[in-house]
Amino acid sequence: MECIVHFDVQHSEGVKPLRGLLFLDEGKTPAEQDLIGMFKDMNFNVRLEDREKLVFKPVAPGEKYSEIRITSFDNGKKSGKQDNELKSIVGNLLPQKPAGL
């Protein structure tokens, strides 16, 4: 299964949002070594700094970036979670029912 990894690379000039692609077995989530390998293929030699926040730091000093932070994973499946903000916006755009007699 394909998994698109969305991440931000922190440069001195600012943040650059990027994406990477992983191929995983069905139902699996990316492991630390999967992510490090993906970054290595993209010429980012990193180590995991913060497991909870998914922050990676460069191994070599003097890199042009200071950290990489994973923002989301997309495996192509819709989540069953209801988007309340979208529901509210659509509800406000639809015509209101007339008041009862």
C-alpha positions in Angstrom: 0.0 0.0 0.0 1.2 3.5 -0.8 1.6 6.0 2.1 2.3 9.6 1.4 4.3 11.3 4.2 3.7 15.1 4.5 6.5 16.9 6.3 8.0 20.3 6.9 11.8 21.0 6.5 12.9 23.9 8.7 15.5 26.1 6.9 17.0 29.4 8.1 14.8 31.1 5.4 11.6 29.4 6.6 9.6 26.2 6.4 9.4 24.2 3.2 6.5 21.7 3.0 7.4 18.5 1.2 6.1 15.0 0.6 7.6 11.5 0.5 6.3 8.1 -0.6 6.5 4.8 1.3 5.3 1.4 0.2 4.0 -0.6 3.2 2.2 -3.8 3.8 -1.6 -3.5 4.0 -2.6 -2.2 7.4 0.9 -1.2 8.5 2.0 2.2 9.7 5.5 3.6 8.9 8.2 2.6 11.4 11.2 4.7 12.4 13.5 2.9 10.0 11.0 3.3 7.1 11.0 7.1 7.6 14.7 7.4 8.0 15.2 5.3 4.8 12.8 7.5 2.9 14.6 10.7 4.1 17.9 9.2 3.2 16.6 8.5 -0.4 15.8 12.2 -0.5 19.3 13.2 0.6 18.3 14.0 4.2 20.6 12.1 6.6 18.6 12.3 9.8 18.0 10.7 13.2 14.8 10.6 15.2 14.9 13.4 17.9 11.4 13.4 19.3 9.2 10.2 18.8 6.0 11.9 20.1 6.2 14.9 17.8 7.9 13.1 14.9 10.8 15.4 14.7 14.0 14.4 12.9 17.4 16.2 13.2 20.3 16.1 10.8 23.1 13.7 11.6 25.9 15.8 10.1 26.6 19.3 11.5 26.4 22.2 9.1 23.4 21.0 7.1 21.2 23.7 5.5 18.2 22.6 7.5 17.7 22.4 11.2 14.9 19.8 11.5 12.2 17.9 9.7 8.8 17.5 11.3 6.2 15.0 9.9 2.8 16.7 9.7 0.6 13.8 8.4 0.3 10.5 6.7 -2.0 9.8 3.8 -2.7 6.2 2.9 -5.6 7.0 0.5 -8.3 5.8 2.8 -11.0 8.1 4.1 -11.2 8.4 7.8 -14.6 7.7 9.4 -14.3 11.0 11.3 -17.0 13.6 10.7 -15.8 17.0 9.8 -17.9 19.3 12.0 -16.5 22.5 10.5 -17.4 21.5 7.0 -20.8 20.4 8.2 -21.4 23.8 9.8 -20.3 25.7 6.6 -22.6 23.6 4.4 -25.4 24.0 6.9 -25.1 27.8 6.7 -25.1 27.8 2.9 -28.2 25.7 2.5 -31.6 27.5 2.6 -33.2 27.4 6.0 -36.5 25.6 6.6 -39.5 27.9 6.9 -40.8 28.4 10.4 -43.8 26.3 11.4 -47.3 27.8 11.7 
